[in-house]
Amino acid sequence: MFYTYILKSIKDGKFYTGFTDDLRKRLWQHNSGKTVSTKGRGPFELVYYEACIHEDDARSRELFLKSGMGKRYVRNRIRRFLSLTG
């Protein structure tokens, strides 16, 4: 399986979107500062993910979720979570 995921930085409240074939390992990498794009922004919490059978689908989904329409889609999907965490 391939996963498209969204993390929220507990430190600065910003979101990060990516994809991987090992979600637990990738979250550990982000939280350990081993990922250049998020180094220094951790710790992170996983706020959303989707599973895909094909890598191309997960990559396409990542690109969509990074777009304006994709960000609105996710915001609507996790609205309740966002209101609970501030």
N, C-alpha and C positions, 0 to 999 in steps of 0.2 A: 504494500500500500504506500501511497504518497500522500503527504499531508500539506495543506495550505493552512497557515496559522497566523494568529495575531497575538502579539504580546503587548502588555502594558507595563511601562516602567514605573515601579513604585517610587523611584527617586524623582523623576520629572513629570510623570503622568502622561508621557507621550507614547504613541503606539508604534509598533514595528510589525511589518507583514513579511512573511517569507514562506518557503516551502522546503520540505525535507522528506526523506524516507524513514527517518527514525526520530519521532517527535520527542521522546523522553531525552535522548542523547542531545538533540539540538537545544532543548530548553536548558539542559545542564551546561552546554557550551556557552549560551548567552549569559547565564547567571554566574559562570566562572570567569567571565571576561575574556574568553578565548575566541570571540567573534569580533572582528575588527569594526564592523558597522555598528555594534552596540556596546563596545567596550566603554566602561565608565558610566553607563546609564543604568546598570542593574541595581538591585535585583528586579526580576521581571515576574509577572504572573501571566499565565495563559488565559486569555479571555475568549478565544474563539478558534475553532479549527474545523476543517472539512477533510474528509478522506476521499481519495480518488484511486482507482485501480491503475490508471496510466499516468506516467510522469508528465506527458504533454498536457494532460487535463489539469494537473495540479499547477503547472507553470502558467497556463492560461488563466486559471482562477486567481493566482497571485497577481498577475497583471491587472485583471479586472478589479480586484479588491483594492488595488493601489490607485485606481482611477477615481474621479469625482463621484460617479454613479456607484462604484463599488464601496466607497467610504460611506455614502448615504445608506446603502443596503446593510452594511455591517452595523452602523449606528442604530438603525431601526431594529435589527435582530437582537442586539445586546443592550437595548435602551434600559431595561429593568436592572440589569447588572450595573450599568454605569450610574444609575440613580442611587443604587445601594452603596456604591463605593465612593461616590463623590466625583 
